[in-house]
């Protein structure tokens, strides 16, 4: 292998011996979907990232970028994972202009740390992610993660205005700007959002910010079934009400939500929940809460609580991630918002047919929901039934014009059902982008759609 031409010692002189792992036992902690790397390298500057990536590219080694590792399970198993590139040392907030509502930070900064700094100025990056405090900013962009507040504020793609990328050959590219208004040229940074690090390694990101919402209230309505909850969500979307966030939760999700927010969500006899948050002028918030109460009661629902509780929305965001303890499978499903109730009910029917437990949480304003199939062991026939259920769910959702992605699953199930499903019509464009940015296939090979 070309590593004899480019010895690791040369890289160690740049990065530092203490930030390079080559011991076989220590490398086991960095296995990526069953693939053990030859090296783990943790550079501390953009220059060191560029040198490391260029070194690996020249040596014919593959590179798996890693932030905090919270979303490393997303994607197909890599064809190779020769070098895991840890970016956790890139953890500085570089520029913060409260008056401009922008912030620039290194890719390894966690969302929790950034929110702490912004909160002191009455501002926030409006992302509420599952286990969000521990996600790195680079990881958020690479996976395009978002939470239920995406209804008002958008996803990480919408909030990103600039970034710096190290390409596979070690060249550094800068896209976008550090101001909100930037109309020159194409918005190329958006290409890297959700690309799982297959096009480049993010070292620096710039986001537009929002003031922290004031006078907030959250309403939790208990409904007879997910169809009724989704229908109520649709009524709110098409009404004059202006919510910050919306969520629909089925019975399985509500049971898990109870463990995260026991003072708010009832423990028994919860069939489905519709949860909505309002903010703004106090009188307007009160009026909207009262109107929503009337709408919920007309739909056969009852109000569980009508007050603000930040812990509740943290629980809603965390719920689909935390259910994946053990060997559970988490599916991320997207359909038209008008089909949400039908889609969630269809998933319940499939799980019931296979006698499996399912928990579901939807970002209902956008038609995105998470279905978690729980509680099976490696030698249990429930794994076989889970594979059958996942395949059936993918077909049902496809018939509704939607998509199903396996976000979390044991390797055996990933291999049996595939993570991404069939490729779409834009796959040739994705292949062309990969060929342009990473012609040797150095970055995260095989992890993205179609084996890119």
Helices and strands as residue ranges (DSSP letters): G 2-4, H 8-15, G 17-19, E 20-21, H 24-27, G 28-30, E 39-41, H 46-59, E 63-66, E 83-86, E 93-97, G 98-100, E 102-106, H 111-119, E 123-124, G 132-134, H 137-143, H 150-153, H 156-159, E 160-166, E 172-176, H 189-192, E 201-208, E 210-211, E 217-223, H 226-238, E 245-250, H 251-260, E 272-278, H 282-298, E 302-306, H 310-322, E 329-334, G 337-339, H 340-353, E 357-363, E 368-374, H 381-399, E 403-408, H 411-417, H 427-437, G 449-451
